[in-house]
Amino acid sequence: MFIDSAKIYIKAGDGGDGCVSFHREKYVAAGGPDGGDGGKGGDIVFQADDNISSLINFQYKRKYIAERGKDGGSRNWTGKDGQDLIIKVARGTVVRETSSGRILADISGDEPVVICRGGKGGRGNARFATSTRQVPRFAKPGFRGDEYEVTLELKLIADVGLVGFPNVGKSTLISVVSAAKPKIANYHFTTLTPVLGVVKLDDEASFVMADIPGLIEGASEGVGLGHEFLRHVERCRLILHIVDVSGIEGRDPIEDFDAINRELESFSEELAQAEQIVAANKCDLATDEQIMRFRDYVTEQGFECYEISAASTLGTKELVKAVYERISKLPPVKKFEANPLTKEELNDKLVSKKDFTVTIEDGIYFVEAPWLWDVLRSCNMDDYSSLQYFQRVLRSSGIIDKLEKMGIKEGDTVNIFDFEFDYVE
């Protein structure tokens, strides 16, 4: 099964928590704090693998989470960093953030690409020791790793893309000029998946050709099979437009030619401006008048037209040579420019400290703020300085102001993640 699109959830590992510890050693009094820092969370890394040809694996596994960093230990031991999670995909896969559609990476090279970075480890209590605070009884939790819901799109990397109506001879042509062996039969939609073939002129001259499943009118709007594969034409340096000039299917070749170009333009204006060569196929079944009529029309539109018969290999060598000469003058295969999120945008994606809700049930004020869990578990409520830090967080985040607006009074109970305390003005 050929799958060229998938949605998955990816999350880098969170950083490990800092440690609260005090040095204990015989004959050493008041050894002081020695809690170590937490380790960094693992990254999410994408890498191209030429042994993978589709995205089918992502139909069965849709959640990928890297390893969390280890917590810090006593004796100033830093926790071990989490292991990176390497996700292997077919070469040519474009990674987009699902919500915004922004391109995070184009996995078309050999270099691994980091999409999500692991969170930094939290600091241990040894980091907070000062001349005035010599016994810090708190540490910092690890930072959260980046997370995305992403859409993977496979866009085949080929120099030349074959386009045209079904049954015009695209599969036959690629089987004749390359070693590819697509299924060939005399009915529509024989080709259900894109087929790649390497066309060799000699030992040093070659190019990659892609047989794109047949388009029909309305393909850019989701009609037929071709709309699913139009994305594979986007990278092609040259479009080879195959037209059945014989009209044996009962269609007008000129109307077919115009219809396919309209679909390309509807799908992408950039695609409509791409270099294009036209191949008038099945010339052995067409009359001279049919061939001349079509050739004159195409050349008037500014395109080169080659008369071929893929089944009998008539004119295929000349066509291949012309294609190679044209693409040798064109820029390299298109690579999509990544536009990753900035640090500020990533911080906004992670739950902001401004996001919280306060509800009242049976006289108890319930505060819900997912981000506050990390703060709460890092605090030692029996330690005065740690308790002060917790109070500052509640004040700076606006939670105290919200409670006061809702009419909280001294002695009323506040509940945060089942931790309850009495409000004091």
C-alpha positions as CSV (number, residue, x, y, z in Angstrom):
1,M,0.0,0.0,0.0
2,F,1.3,3.4,-0.9
3,I,0.7,6.0,1.8
4,D,2.0,9.5,1.1
5,S,0.4,11.5,3.9
6,A,0.1,11.0,7.6
7,K,-0.6,12.9,10.8
8,I,1.4,12.1,14.0
9,Y,2.1,13.6,17.4
10,I,5.7,14.2,18.3
11,K,7.1,15.3,21.6
12,A,10.7,15.8,22.8
13,G,11.7,14.5,26.2
14,D,11.2,16.7,29.2
15,G,14.2,17.7,31.2
16,G,14.9,15.8,34.4
17,D,14.2,17.4,37.8
18,G,16.8,19.0,40.0
19,C,17.5,17.2,43.2
20,V,17.1,18.4,46.8
21,S,19.9,16.8,48.9
22,F,22.3,17.7,51.6
23,H,25.8,16.3,52.1
24,R,26.0,13.7,54.8
25,E,29.4,12.4,55.8
26,K,30.9,11.3,59.1
27,Y,32.8,14.0,60.9
28,V,31.5,16.6,58.4
29,A,29.0,18.9,60.1
30,A,26.6,21.0,58.0
31,G,27.9,19.6,54.7
32,G,25.5,21.9,52.8
33,P,23.3,21.4,49.8
34,D,24.6,19.0,47.1
35,G,21.6,18.3,44.9
36,G,22.6,17.9,41.2
37,D,20.8,19.2,38.1
38,G,18.5,17.1,35.9
39,G,19.5,15.8,32.5
40,K,18.4,17.2,29.2
41,G,15.4,15.5,27.5
42,G,15.9,13.7,24.2
43,D,15.3,15.4,20.8
44,I,13.0,14.2,18.1
45,V,15.2,13.8,15.0
46,F,14.0,13.0,11.4
47,Q,16.3,11.3,9.0
48,A,15.9,10.2,5.3
49,D,16.1,6.5,4.6
50,D,16.2,5.3,1.0
51,N,14.9,1.8,2.1
52,I,11.6,3.4,2.9
53,S,9.3,4.3,0.0
54,S,6.1,5.4,1.7
55,L,4.6,6.6,5.0
56,I,2.7,3.5,5.7
57,N,4.4,2.9,9.1
58,F,2.8,6.0,10.4
59,Q,-0.7,4.6,9.9
60,Y,-0.1,2.2,12.8
61,K,1.9,4.3,15.2
62,R,0.9,7.9,15.5
63,K,2.6,9.1,18.8
64,Y,6.3,9.5,19.2
65,I,7.8,10.7,22.5
66,A,11.5,11.0,23.2
67,E,13.1,9.8,26.4
68,R,12.9,12.1,29.5
69,G,16.1,13.3,31.1
70,K,17.1,11.6,34.4
71,D,16.6,13.4,37.6
72,G,19.6,14.9,39.4
73,G,21.2,13.0,42.3
74,S,23.0,13.7,45.5
75,R,26.7,14.6,45.6
76,N,26.1,17.1,42.8
77,W,25.5,14.3,40.3
78,T,23.9,15.5,37.1
79,G,21.1,13.3,35.7
80,K,21.8,11.4,32.4
81,D,20.5,13.1,29.2
82,G,17.5,11.4,27.6
83,Q,18.2,9.5,24.4
84,D,17.2,11.1,21.1
85,L,14.4,9.5,19.1
86,I,15.3,9.1,15.5
87,I,12.3,8.8,13.1
88,K,13.2,7.5,9.7
89,V,11.1,8.6,6.7
90,A,11.2,8.3,3.0
91,R,13.4,10.8,1.3
92,G,11.4,13.8,0.1
93,T,9.1,13.9,3.1
94,V,8.0,17.4,4.1
95,V,7.1,17.9,7.8
96,R,4.4,20.5,8.5
97,E,2.9,21.8,11.7
98,T,-0.7,20.7,11.3
99,S,-2.4,23.7,12.9
100,S,-0.6,26.4,10.9
101,G,0.6,24.5,7.9
102,R,4.1,25.9,8.3
103,I,7.0,23.8,7.0
104,L,9.2,22.6,9.8
105,A,11.6,20.6,7.6
106,D,12.1,19.1,4.2
107,I,13.8,15.7,4.7
108,S,15.4,15.4,1.3
109,G,19.1,15.5,2.3
110,D,21.3,13.1,4.2
111,E,21.7,15.2,7.3
112,P,19.5,14.4,10.3
113,V,17.0,17.2,11.1
114,V,16.0,18.1,14.7
115,I,12.3,19.0,14.8
116,C,11.6,19.0,18.5
117,R,14.3,19.9,21.1
118,G,14.3,18.3,24.5
119,G,13.8,20.4,27.6
120,K,16.7,21.5,29.7
121,G,17.2,19.8,33.1
122,G,16.1,21.5,36.2
123,R,18.6,22.9,38.7
124,G,19.4,21.2,41.9
125,N,19.3,22.9,45.3
126,A,23.1,23.3,45.3
127,R,22.6,26.0,42.6
128,F,20.4,28.1,45.0
129,A,22.8,28.3,47.9
130,T,23.9,31.9,48.7
131,S,25.4,33.6,51.7
132,T,22.0,34.5,53.0
133,R,20.2,31.3,51.9
134,Q,22.6,28.5,52.9
135,V,20.0,25.7,53.3
136,P,17.8,25.8,50.2
137,R,15.2,23.1,50.5
138,F,13.9,23.4,46.9
139,A,15.0,22.6,43.4
140,K,13.7,23.4,39.9
141,P,11.7,20.9,37.8
142,G,12.9,20.1,34.2
143,F,11.7,22.2,31.3
144,R,9.2,20.7,28.9
145,G,10.3,19.5,25.6
146,D,8.9,20.9,22.3
147,E,5.8,19.1,21.0
148,Y,3.8,19.3,17.8
149,E,1.1,17.6,15.9
150,V,2.6,17.4,12.4
151,T,1.5,16.3,9.0
152,L,4.0,14.3,6.9
153,E,3.7,14.7,3.1
154,L,5.8,12.6,0.8
155,K,6.8,14.6,-2.3
156,L,8.8,12.3,-4.6
157,I,12.2,13.6,-5.7
158,A,12.3,13.2,-9.5
159,D,13.7,15.3,-12.3
160,V,10.9,14.6,-14.7
161,G,7.2,14.0,-13.9
162,L,4.9,12.3,-16.4
163,V,1.4,13.8,-16.5
164,G,-1.6,13.1,-18.6
165,F,-5.0,11.5,-18.7
166,P,-5.3,7.8,-17.8
167,N,-4.4,5.3,-20.5
168,V,-2.4,7.7,-22.6
169,G,0.8,5.6,-22.4
170,K,2.7,7.0,-19.4
171,S,3.4,3.6,-17.9
172,T,4.4,2.2,-21.2
173,L,6.9,5.1,-21.8
174,I,8.6,4.7,-18.4
175,S,8.9,1.0,-18.9
176,V,10.5,1.5,-22.3
177,V,13.1,4.2,-21.3
178,S,13.9,2.9,-17.8
179,A,14.2,-0.3,-15.8
180,A,10.9,0.4,-14.0
181,K,8.2,-2.2,-14.5
182,P,4.8,-0.7,-13.7
183,K,1.6,-2.6,-14.3
184,I,0.3,-2.0,-17.9
185,A,-3.2,-2.8,-19.1
186,N,-5.8,-1.3,-21.5
187,Y,-8.0,0.3,-18.9
188,H,-8.1,3.5,-16.9
189,F,-6.3,3.9,-13.6
190,T,-3.9,0.9,-14.1
191,T,-1.3,2.9,-12.2
192,L,-2.5,3.4,-8.7
193,T,0.7,4.6,-7.1
194,P,3.6,6.8,-8.4
195,V,6.4,4.9,-10.1
196,L,10.0,6.0,-10.2
197,G,12.5,5.0,-12.9
198,V,16.1,6.0,-13.7
199,V,16.6,6.9,-17.3
200,K,20.2,6.3,-18.5
201,L,21.6,7.8,-21.7
202,D,25.1,6.6,-20.9
203,D,27.3,5.9,-17.9
204,E,27.5,9.5,-16.9
205,A,24.1,10.9,-18.1
206,S,20.9,9.9,-16.4
207,F,17.8,11.4,-14.7
208,V,14.9,10.2,-12.6
209,M,11.5,10.0,-14.1
210,A,8.2,9.7,-12.1
211,D,5.0,8.2,-13.6
212,I,2.2,10.0,-11.8
213,P,-1.2,8.3,-11.8
214,G,-3.5,9.7,-14.4
215,L,-5.2,13.0,-13.8
216,I,-8.8,13.7,-14.9
217,E,-10.7,17.0,-15.1
218,G,-11.4,18.3,-11.6
219,A,-8.4,16.5,-10.1
220,S,-7.2,19.6,-8.3
221,E,-10.6,19.7,-6.5
222,G,-10.4,16.0,-5.4
223,V,-11.9,14.2,-8.4
224,G,-10.5,10.8,-9.3
225,L,-7.1,9.4,-8.2
226,G,-4.8,12.1,-9.6
227,H,-5.5,14.7,-7.0
228,E,-3.9,12.5,-4.4
229,F,-0.6,12.6,-6.3
230,L,-0.4,16.1,-7.7
231,R,2.0,16.9,-4.8
232,H,4.5,14.6,-6.3
233,V,4.8,16.8,-9.4
234,E,5.8,19.8,-7.3
235,R,9.4,18.9,-7.0
236,C,9.9,17.9,-10.7
237,R,12.2,20.1,-12.6
238,L,10.4,19.4,-15.9
239,I,6.9,18.2,-16.7
240,L,6.6,15.7,-19.6
241,H,3.0,16.0,-20.8
242,I,1.8,12.8,-22.5
243,V,-1.2,13.1,-24.8
244,D,-2.9,10.3,-26.8
245,V,-2.9,12.0,-30.2
246,S,-4.8,9.2,-31.9
247,G,-8.1,10.0,-30.1
248,I,-8.7,6.2,-29.8
249,E,-10.3,6.8,-26.5
250,G,-12.9,9.0,-28.1
251,R,-11.4,12.2,-26.7
252,D,-10.0,15.3,-28.4
253,P,-6.2,15.5,-27.7
254,I,-6.2,19.3,-27.7
255,E,-9.0,19.3,-25.2
256,D,-7.1,16.8,-23.1
257,F,-3.9,18.9,-23.3
258,D,-5.7,22.1,-22.1
259,A,-7.7,20.2,-19.4
260,I,-4.5,18.8,-17.7
261,N,-2.8,22.2,-17.8
262,R,-5.8,23.8,-16.2
263,E,-5.6,21.2,-13.4
264,L,-1.9,21.9,-12.8
265,E,-2.7,25.6,-12.7
266,S,-5.5,25.1,-10.3
267,F,-3.4,23.0,-8.0
268,S,-0.4,25.4,-8.0
269,E,0.4,28.6,-9.9
270,E,4.1,27.8,-9.6
271,L,3.4,24.4,-11.1
272,A,1.7,25.9,-14.0
273,Q,4.8,28.0,-14.8
274,A,7.1,24.9,-14.7
275,E,9.1,23.9,-17.8
276,Q,7.1,21.5,-19.9
277,I,7.7,19.3,-22.9
278,V,4.8,17.6,-24.8
279,A,4.9,14.1,-26.2
280,A,2.3,13.2,-28.8
281,N,1.9,9.5,-28.1
282,K,0.4,6.7,-30.2
283,C,1.4,8.3,-33.4
284,D,1.4,4.9,-35.0
285,L,-2.4,4.8,-34.6
286,A,-3.0,8.4,-35.6
287,T,-3.4,10.0,-39.1
288,D,-1.1,12.6,-40.4
289,E,-3.8,15.1,-40.1
290,Q,-4.4,14.3,-36.4
291,I,-0.7,14.6,-35.7
292,M,-0.3,17.9,-37.6
293,R,-3.3,19.5,-36.0
294,F,-2.1,18.7,-32.5
295,R,1.5,19.6,-33.2
296,D,0.6,23.0,-34.6
297,Y,-1.6,23.8,-31.7
298,V,1.0,22.9,-29.1
299,T,3.8,24.8,-30.8
300,E,1.6,27.8,-31.0
301,Q,1.3,27.7,-27.2
302,G,5.1,27.8,-27.0
303,F,5.8,24.2,-26.2
304,E,8.2,21.7,-27.8
305,C,6.3,18.7,-29.2
306,Y,7.7,15.3,-30.0
307,E,5.9,12.6,-31.9
308,I,6.4,9.1,-30.4
309,S,4.9,5.7,-30.0
310,A,5.9,4.3,-26.6
311,A,4.6,0.8,-27.5
312,S,6.9,0.5,-30.5
313,T,9.6,2.8,-29.1
314,L,9.2,5.1,-32.1
315,G,10.8,8.5,-31.3
316,T,11.5,7.6,-27.6
317,K,15.3,8.0,-27.9
318,E,14.9,11.5,-29.4
319,L,12.5,12.4,-26.7
320,V,14.8,11.2,-23.9
321,K,17.7,13.1,-25.3
322,A,15.7,16.3,-25.6
323,V,14.4,15.9,-22.0
324,Y,18.0,15.4,-20.7
325,E,19.3,18.5,-22.6
326,R,16.5,20.6,-21.2
327,I,16.9,19.6,-17.5
328,S,20.6,20.0,-17.7
329,K,20.0,23.7,-18.0
330,L,17.4,23.8,-15.2
331,P,18.0,24.5,-11.5
332,P,18.3,21.5,-9.1
333,V,15.3,19.6,-7.8
334,K,13.2,21.9,-5.6
335,K,13.7,21.9,-1.9
336,F,11.0,23.4,0.3
337,E,12.3,26.1,2.6
338,A,11.7,25.4,6.3
339,N,10.1,28.0,8.5
340,P,10.4,26.6,12.0
341,L,8.8,28.3,15.0
342,T,10.8,30.9,16.9
343,K,11.6,30.5,20.6
344,E,8.8,33.0,21.5
345,E,6.3,31.1,19.4
346,L,7.3,27.8,21.0
347,N,6.9,29.3,24.4
348,D,3.4,30.4,23.4
349,K,2.6,26.9,22.2
350,L,3.6,25.5,25.6
351,V,1.0,26.2,28.1
352,S,1.4,29.8,29.1
353,K,1.5,30.9,32.8
354,K,-1.5,33.1,32.0
355,D,-3.7,30.0,31.2
356,F,-5.7,29.1,34.3
357,T,-9.3,28.7,35.5
358,V,-10.8,29.2,38.9
359,T,-14.1,27.7,39.9
360,I,-16.0,27.6,43.2
361,E,-17.6,24.4,44.5
362,D,-19.0,24.1,48.0
363,G,-17.1,27.2,49.1
364,I,-13.7,25.8,47.9
365,Y,-11.8,27.7,45.2
366,F,-10.4,25.2,42.7
367,V,-7.5,26.5,40.6
368,E,-6.8,24.6,37.3
369,A,-3.5,25.4,35.6
370,P,-1.5,22.5,34.0
371,W,1.7,24.5,34.1
372,L,1.4,25.0,37.8
373,W,2.0,21.3,38.5
374,D,5.7,21.6,37.7
375,V,6.0,24.5,40.1
376,L,4.0,22.8,42.8
377,R,6.0,19.6,42.8
378,S,9.3,21.6,43.0
379,C,8.3,23.3,46.2
380,N,8.8,22.2,49.8
381,M,5.9,23.7,51.7
382,D,7.8,23.2,55.0
383,D,10.6,25.5,53.8
384,Y,9.9,29.2,54.2
385,S,11.9,30.3,51.2
386,S,10.3,27.7,49.0
387,L,6.8,28.7,50.2
388,Q,7.7,32.3,49.4
389,Y,8.6,31.3,45.9
390,F,5.2,29.6,45.4
391,Q,3.4,32.6,46.6
392,R,5.3,34.9,44.2
393,V,4.3,32.6,41.3
394,L,0.6,32.8,42.3
395,R,0.9,36.6,42.5
396,S,2.8,37.2,39.3
397,S,0.6,34.8,37.2
398,G,-2.5,36.7,38.2
399,I,-4.1,33.8,40.2
400,I,-4.2,35.8,43.4
401,D,-5.8,38.8,41.6
402,K,-8.4,36.5,40.1
403,L,-9.2,35.0,43.5
404,E,-9.7,38.4,45.0
405,K,-12.0,39.5,42.2
406,M,-14.1,36.4,42.8
407,G,-14.5,37.5,46.4
408,I,-12.2,35.2,48.3
409,K,-11.9,36.0,52.0
410,E,-9.3,35.2,54.6
411,G,-9.7,31.7,55.8
412,D,-11.3,30.4,52.6
413,T,-9.9,27.2,51.2
414,V,-7.9,27.1,47.9
415,N,-7.3,23.8,46.1
416,I,-4.5,23.3,43.5
417,F,-4.0,19.7,42.4
418,D,-5.5,18.4,45.7
419,F,-3.1,20.6,47.6
420,E,-5.3,22.7,49.9
421,F,-4.4,25.8,51.9
422,D,-6.2,28.6,53.7
423,Y,-6.1,32.0,52.0
424,V,-4.3,34.7,54.0
425,E,-4.6,38.4,53.1
